[in-house]
């Protein structure tokens, strides 16, 4: 007997469903999120199970890792590509779990990529750095606003990051509560800066020996942070069959539907990887400023359209160049990109 399983995963509970090739429901069980309970439940069906489908929720990693470690064949369902009929009158967690199993049975399951377990911690460390940078930026903006609002003093961000607390408050009227607010903000900014530098140093040591990293640095607008972000977020380039798939994953392909030259709406523009979208957007801005051919391309597009479209066109170009750099393991070639 051939069996198919689907697991509807939530933050604290999950539902395991198993059906056979005739859609007969063999098992339905709700469990707390504990790998021992899950493995014990699946063990009697191990030999007959041809696959287990887990939906790509925010917390899928622990479950997929444990199942794969115990040699189950796991499929990660792409929630945006596997959409249920919107006119369903009734659905619940049990229904969703059996629906996932049925997609596997029919061979129509749209799968997401299971990022290698051994590489995931370094990628997550890179994402933590991005998070800390955003938090530090919000504190810097808050401090600038506080000082301007109360003292009429304009400060740039580099001064706030680089100068000591004493030098910052020396030019301000000594109002105790406001100075305390400024000091608290500044100490938090300095602490986050120290943590960010520590993370950057650790990541840089680990990515220097990785394939493609040095070649990615040859791209215009790409420095060490953008280079490792692109490297770690892309993963194995072979998972993208064509350059268009990669550009779409980087969110550098417009989402629109048309028929008979008329607009029929658009799809989900947020499909893809937000970190790669940010990386190529930043790279395009740096390339526009500091790289001659990139600036020429940008200006030509700008003469035909607006700034946002010209910027995205350059970012799209850089994403396509990255695909070929990683696929063919070659350095950046300006003539191939802009020739």
Rosetta blueprint (number, residue, H / E / L):
1 X L
2 X L
3 X E
4 X E
5 X E
6 X E
7 X E
8 X E
9 X E
10 X L
11 X L
12 X L
13 X E
14 X E
15 X E
16 X E
17 X E
18 X E
19 X E
20 X E
21 X L
22 X L
23 X L
24 X L
25 X E
26 X E
27 X E
28 X E
29 X E
30 X E
31 X E
32 X E
33 X L
34 X L
35 X H
36 X H
37 X H
38 X H
39 X H
40 X H
41 X H
42 X H
43 X H
44 X L
45 X L
46 X L
47 X L
48 X L
49 X E
50 X E
51 X E
52 X E
53 X E
54 X E
55 X E
56 X L
57 X L
58 X L
59 X L
60 X L
61 X H
62 X H
63 X H
64 X H
65 X H
66 X H
67 X H
68 X H
69 X H
70 X L
71 X L
72 X L
73 X L
74 X E
75 X E
76 X E
77 X E
78 X L
79 X L
80 X L
81 X L
82 X L
83 X L
84 X L
85 X L
86 X L
87 X L
88 X L
89 X L
90 X L
91 X L
92 X L
93 X H
94 X H
95 X H
96 X H
97 X H
98 X H
99 X H
100 X H
101 X H
102 X H
103 X H
104 X H
105 X H
106 X H
107 X L
108 X L
109 X L
110 X L
111 X E
112 X L
113 X L
114 X L
115 X L
116 X L
117 X H
118 X H
119 X H
120 X H
121 X H
122 X H
123 X H
124 X H
125 X H
126 X H
127 X H
128 X H
129 X H
130 X H
131 X H
132 X H
133 X H
134 X H
135 X H
136 X H
137 X H
138 X H
139 X H
140 X H
141 X H
142 X H
143 X H
144 X H
145 X H
146 X H
147 X H
148 X H
149 X H
150 X H
151 X H
152 X L
153 X L
154 X L
155 X L
156 X L
157 X H
158 X H
159 X H
160 X H
161 X H
162 X H
163 X L
164 X L
165 X H
166 X H
167 X H
168 X H
169 X H
170 X L
171 X L
172 X L
173 X L
174 X L
175 X L
176 X H
177 X H
178 X H
179 X H
180 X H
181 X H
182 X H
183 X H
184 X H
185 X H
186 X H
187 X H
188 X H
189 X H
190 X H
191 X H
192 X H
193 X H
194 X H
195 X H
196 X H
197 X H
198 X H
199 X H
200 X H
201 X H
202 X H
203 X H
204 X H
205 X H
206 X H
207 X H
208 X L
209 X L
210 X L
211 X L
212 X L
213 X H
214 X H
215 X H
216 X H
217 X L
218 X L
219 X L
220 X L
221 X L
222 X L
223 X L
224 X H
225 X H
226 X H
227 X H
228 X H
229 X H
230 X H
231 X H
232 X H
233 X H
234 X H
235 X L
236 X L
237 X H
238 X H
239 X H
240 X L
241 X L
242 X L
243 X H
244 X H
245 X H
246 X H
247 X H
248 X H
249 X H
250 X L
251 X L
252 X L
253 X L
254 X L
255 X L
256 X L
257 X L
258 X E
259 X E
260 X L
261 X L
262 X E
263 X E
264 X L
265 X L
266 X L
267 X L
268 X L
269 X L
270 X L
271 X L
272 X L
273 X L
274 X H
275 X H
276 X H
277 X H
278 X H
279 X H
280 X H
281 X H
282 X H
283 X H
284 X H
285 X H
286 X H
287 X H
288 X H
289 X H
290 X H
291 X L
292 X H
293 X H
294 X H
295 X H
296 X H
297 X H
298 X H
299 X H
300 X H
301 X H
302 X H
303 X L
304 X L
305 X L
306 X L
307 X H
308 X H
309 X H
310 X H
311 X H
312 X H
313 X H
314 X H
315 X H
316 X H
317 X H
318 X H
319 X H
320 X H
321 X H
322 X H
323 X H
324 X H
325 X H
326 X H
327 X H
328 X H
329 X L
330 X L
331 X L
332 X L
333 X L
334 X H
335 X H
336 X H
337 X H
338 X H
339 X L
